[in-house]
Amino acid sequence: MAKGNQQQVERRQTRSKNATTHPGRILLEAQAGRRKPEEIENEKKAKGRRRQARKDKEAREEAAVFEIAEYEHQMALEDKETNFPRRQPSKLGP
């Protein structure tokens, strides 16, 4: 710029609201706080209870499947005992 055509440059002013605000505060507010040891322990216990409930359910389902299989096996044995081999019908046709 030439000396004769100097324009005065305005200095930027900080807004009064931002003068005392921490620049990273919005990020800090968005972060979750640290969990207390009691909360962590409670979550671990709940997870263990859910895992045990799932194992119990799977064991009950497996026992039910074996019970049904045993019942079907008994039915097959009974059918085998009661169904004697039949004699083939004679061919009396022309």
Phi and psi restraints in degrees (value plus and minus 20) as a CYANA .aco file:
   2 ALA   PHI     -99.1   -59.1
   2 ALA   PSI     132.3   172.3
   3 LYS   PHI     -83.4   -43.4
   3 LYS   PSI     -52.7   -12.7
   4 GLY   PHI     -96.6   -56.6
   4 GLY   PSI     -47.4    -7.4
   5 ASN   PHI    -125.0   -85.0
   5 ASN   PSI      10.3    50.3
   6 GLN   PHI     -88.7   -48.7
   6 GLN   PSI     111.2   151.2
   7 GLN   PHI    -125.5   -85.5
   7 GLN   PSI     124.9   164.9
   8 GLN   PHI     -98.6   -58.6
   8 GLN   PSI     107.9   147.9
   9 VAL   PHI    -108.2   -68.2
   9 VAL   PSI     107.2   147.2
  10 GLU   PHI    -100.0   -60.0
  10 GLU   PSI     117.1   157.1
  11 ARG   PHI    -102.5   -62.5
  11 ARG   PSI     121.9   161.9
  12 ARG   PHI     -95.0   -55.0
  12 ARG   PSI     119.9   159.9
  13 GLN   PHI    -127.2   -87.2
  13 GLN   PSI     117.7   157.7
  14 THR   PHI     -97.3   -57.3
  14 THR   PSI     116.5   156.5
  15 ARG   PHI     -85.2   -45.2
  15 ARG   PSI     126.7   166.7
  16 SER   PHI     -83.0   -43.0
  16 SER   PSI     -53.3   -13.3
  17 LYS   PHI     -83.7   -43.7
  17 LYS   PSI     -57.4   -17.4
  18 ASN   PHI    -106.3   -66.3
  18 ASN   PSI     -25.9    14.1
  19 ALA   PHI     -83.9   -43.9
  19 ALA   PSI     -55.2   -15.2
  20 THR   PHI    -133.5   -93.5
  20 THR   PSI     -13.3    26.7
  21 THR   PHI    -108.1   -68.1
  21 THR   PSI     115.5   155.5
  22 HIS   PHI     -93.9   -53.9
  22 HIS   PSI     113.0   153.0
  23 PRO   PHI     -83.6   -43.6
  23 PRO   PSI     -48.8    -8.8
  24 GLY   PHI    -119.0   -79.0
  24 GLY   PSI     -10.7    29.3
  25 ARG   PHI     -80.2   -40.2
  25 ARG   PSI     -58.3   -18.3
  26 ILE   PHI     -82.6   -42.6
  26 ILE   PSI     -55.4   -15.4
  27 LEU   PHI     -92.2   -52.2
  27 LEU   PSI     -59.3   -19.3
  28 LEU   PHI     -85.8   -45.8
  28 LEU   PSI     -56.8   -16.8
  29 GLU   PHI     -89.3   -49.3
  29 GLU   PSI     -49.8    -9.8
  30 ALA   PHI     -96.7   -56.7
  30 ALA   PSI     -42.4    -2.4
  31 GLN   PHI     -95.1   -55.1
  31 GLN   PSI     125.6   165.6
  32 ALA   PHI     -97.6   -57.6
  32 ALA   PSI     125.5   165.5
  33 GLY   PHI     -95.6   -55.6
  33 GLY   PSI     148.2   188.2
  34 ARG   PHI     -91.3   -51.3
  34 ARG   PSI     125.8   165.8
  35 ARG   PHI    -105.6   -65.6
  35 ARG   PSI     128.7   168.7
  36 LYS   PHI    -100.0   -60.0
  36 LYS   PSI     134.1   174.1
  37 PRO   PHI     -76.3   -36.3
  37 PRO   PSI     -54.3   -14.3
  38 GLU   PHI     -84.9   -44.9
  38 GLU   PSI     -60.5   -20.5
  39 GLU   PHI     -84.2   -44.2
  39 GLU   PSI     -62.6   -22.6
  40 ILE   PHI     -83.1   -43.1
  40 ILE   PSI     -64.6   -24.6
  41 GLU   PHI     -83.6   -43.6
  41 GLU   PSI     -61.3   -21.3
  42 ASN   PHI     -83.2   -43.2
  42 ASN   PSI     -60.4   -20.4
  43 GLU   PHI     -85.8   -45.8
  43 GLU   PSI     -58.8   -18.8
  44 LYS   PHI     -84.8   -44.8
  44 LYS   PSI     -62.1   -22.1
  45 LYS   PHI     -83.9   -43.9
  45 LYS   PSI     -63.2   -23.2
  46 ALA   PHI     -83.0   -43.0
  46 ALA   PSI     -60.9   -20.9
  47 LYS   PHI     -83.7   -43.7
  47 LYS   PSI     -61.0   -21.0
  48 GLY   PHI     -83.8   -43.8
  48 GLY   PSI     -59.9   -19.9
  49 ARG   PHI     -84.9   -44.9
  49 ARG   PSI     -61.1   -21.1
  50 ARG   PHI     -84.1   -44.1
  50 ARG   PSI     -61.5   -21.5
  51 ARG   PHI     -83.3   -43.3
  51 ARG   PSI     -63.6   -23.6
  52 GLN   PHI     -86.4   -46.4
  52 GLN   PSI     -59.2   -19.2
  53 ALA   PHI     -83.1   -43.1
  53 ALA   PSI     -60.0   -20.0
  54 ARG   PHI     -85.0   -45.0
  54 ARG   PSI     -61.9   -21.9
  55 LYS   PHI     -84.8   -44.8
  55 LYS   PSI     -60.4   -20.4
  56 ASP   PHI     -82.9   -42.9
  56 ASP   PSI     -61.6   -21.6
  57 LYS   PHI     -84.1   -44.1
  57 LYS   PSI     -64.0   -24.0
  58 GLU   PHI     -83.1   -43.1
  58 GLU   PSI     -58.2   -18.2
  59 ALA   PHI     -86.0   -46.0
  59 ALA   PSI     -61.1   -21.1
  60 ARG   PHI     -83.5   -43.5
  60 ARG   PSI     -61.7   -21.7
  61 GLU   PHI     -84.4   -44.4
  61 GLU   PSI     -62.2   -22.2
  62 GLU   PHI     -84.6   -44.6
  62 GLU   PSI     -61.0   -21.0
  63 ALA   PHI     -83.3   -43.3
  63 ALA   PSI     -59.0   -19.0
  64 ALA   PHI     -84.7   -44.7
  64 ALA   PSI     -60.9   -20.9
  65 VAL   PHI     -83.0   -43.0
  65 VAL   PSI     -63.8   -23.8
  66 PHE   PHI     -85.0   -45.0
  66 PHE   PSI     -57.1   -17.1
  67 GLU   PHI     -84.2   -44.2
  67 GLU   PSI     -63.4   -23.4
  68 ILE   PHI     -85.0   -45.0
  68 ILE   PSI     -61.5   -21.5
  69 ALA   PHI     -83.1   -43.1
  69 ALA   PSI     -61.2   -21.2
  70 GLU   PHI     -84.0   -44.0
  70 GLU   PSI     -62.1   -22.1
  71 TYR   PHI     -82.0   -42.0
  71 TYR   PSI     -64.5   -24.5
  72 GLU   PHI     -84.7   -44.7
  72 GLU   PSI     -57.0   -17.0
  73 HIS   PHI     -83.9   -43.9
  73 HIS   PSI     -63.8   -23.8
  74 GLN   PHI     -81.8   -41.8
  74 GLN   PSI     -60.1   -20.1
  75 MET   PHI     -83.2   -43.2
  75 MET   PSI     -61.0   -21.0
  76 ALA   PHI     -84.6   -44.6
  76 ALA   PSI     -60.1   -20.1
  77 LEU   PHI     -84.4   -44.4
  77 LEU   PSI     -62.0   -22.0
  78 GLU   PHI     -84.0   -44.0
  78 GLU   PSI     -61.5   -21.5
  79 ASP   PHI     -83.2   -43.2
  79 ASP   PSI     -58.5   -18.5
  80 LYS   PHI     -86.8   -46.8
  80 LYS   PSI     -57.9   -17.9
  81 GLU   PHI     -92.2   -52.2
  81 GLU   PSI     -57.7   -17.7
  82 THR   PHI    -106.3   -66.3
  82 THR   PSI     -42.0    -2.0
  83 ASN   PHI    -113.2   -73.2
  83 ASN   PSI      75.0   115.0
  84 PHE   PHI     -97.8   -57.8
  84 PHE   PSI     131.6   171.6
  85 PRO   PHI     -84.2   -44.2
  85 PRO   PSI     110.8   150.8
  86 ARG   PHI    -110.0   -70.0
  86 ARG   PSI     129.9   169.9
  87 ARG   PHI     -96.7   -56.7
  87 ARG   PSI     119.3   159.3
  88 GLN   PHI     -89.0   -49.0
  88 GLN   PSI     119.4   159.4
  89 PRO   PHI     -84.8   -44.8
  89 PRO   PSI     124.6   164.6
  90 SER   PHI     -93.5   -53.5
  90 SER   PSI     132.7   172.7
  91 LYS   PHI    -112.5   -72.5
  91 LYS   PSI      81.8   121.8
  92 LEU   PHI    -124.4   -84.4
  92 LEU   PSI       3.0    43.0
  93 GLY   PHI    -105.6   -65.6
  93 GLY   PSI     153.2   193.2
